[in-house]
């Protein structure tokens, strides 16, 4: 199977073809300027808290592959900005949970809207066949992303 992949992609693996494209798109999105753009890690934490609910700093650090002290500092900055709040863990009186605030949800929504508007503009620079090809590939890309989720 590996040989089939190499032959069908001109000697380069599909992963080696996809990686630079994804990297360039991620860098492009990160460069969208706005005063309230959160850092990529902050945005990831906000999205995780919004989707999964409150979590412990140690769990957030593990899931975002950050150090526990680094995550503690990040959560502190996010708390000062009003994006998250700490609350007692009802399951463990000694524990503390981090939960997203409405302001944190608003930041996610504003950032999402900026990203969508920018991608829509970029998408319109492509010819119709390229746009159709990308839209046609979305289900497979969604499955790829789901397989990569942890």
N, C-alpha and C positions, 0 to 999 in steps of 0.2 A: 504494500500500500504506500509506503514512504516513497518508493521509486515512482509510482504513478503520480503522486503529488508533485515531485520534482520535475517530471516530464511535462505535466500539464501546466506548469507555471514557469516554464523556461529555465529550469534549474534552481529557481528560488522557491523556498517553501511558502505556503500561503501566509503563515505567520510573519515571515520576514517581509512579505509584501504589504500586509495589513498594518504592521506596527508603525512604520513611519507616517502613514496616512492618519492613523488615529492620533499619534503624537502631535502632528501638525494641527489637527483640528482642536485638540485639547489646549495646546499653547495659544491658538487663536482665541478660543473662548476665554481663557484666563486673561487675555490682554484687553478685553472689553472694559473700558474705563467707566467708573462711576464712583462717587464718593462713598457709597455704602456697600460696595462690592466686598463681600467677605473673602478671606483667604480660601483656597481650595479645601484645606482641612476643616476650617470652620464651617464651610458650606456642607461638606460631607457629614460633619457631626450634626448640624441642624437637620439635614435631610434624614439622617438615621433616627434622631430623636422624634422627628415628626412622623416617620413611618412606623417605628418600632415602639414608641412610647419612652417613658423615662428609663434612664440607665445609670449604672454606677460608673464613676470615672475609670476604674480599672477595666471594666468591660469595654467602654468606649475606646480606651487606649489600645486594647488588644484588637478590637474590630477594625480600627483605623490604622493599625500597625504603627503606633506612636509609643513613645515611652510614657510611663505613668506620670513622672514629674512634668513632662512636656504637656500632657493632656490636662493635668491639674492647672498649669499656668494658662493654657488656652481657655479652659472652662472659666477660670477667674476673669480673663479679659472679656469673654462673651457675657458673663454675668454682669460685669460693670457696664457693658454696652446695652444691657436689657434684653439680650437675645435668649438667655436661658436663666433658670433659677434653680437653686438647690432646695430640696425638700427632704424631710426625714423619710427613711425607707420604712413603710408600714410593716414589712416582713422582718426587719432587723432594726431595733431601736438605736443601735450604734451606727448604722449605715446611713448614707446620704445618697439620694438619687438626684440626677440632673434632668430637668425637664425643659422643653422648649416653651417660650412665651409667645404671645400673639405677635410681638415685634419680631421675634425670630421667624415666625411663619410669614410675616409680611416681607421680610428680607428674602426668604426663599422665593416668594411670588414675584417680587420685583426683579430679582436676579434671573429667574426663569423667563420672565417676559422679555428682558433685554436679550438673553441668549436666543430666544425664539425669533425675535425681530431681526437680529443680526444674521442668524442662519437663514431666515426667509429671504433676506436681501442677497446673501451669498448664493443661495439656491437659484435665484432668478438670473444669475449671471451664466448659468449653464444652459446648454441647448436642451430642447425638449426630450431628446433621446436619452441624454445623461440623467435628467430629472426622473424620467420613467424608470431607468435602470436602478437608480438609488431607491426610489419608492418600492420597486419590485424586490429589492434586496432586504428591505426592512424586516420582514418576518424572520428571515434567517439571522439577521443581526440581533434581533430580540432574543432568539433562541441561544445565540452565542453568548450574549450578555447574561442571560439567565443561567447558563451553564457555568459562567465565571463567578456568579454570586456566592458569597459565603456568609 
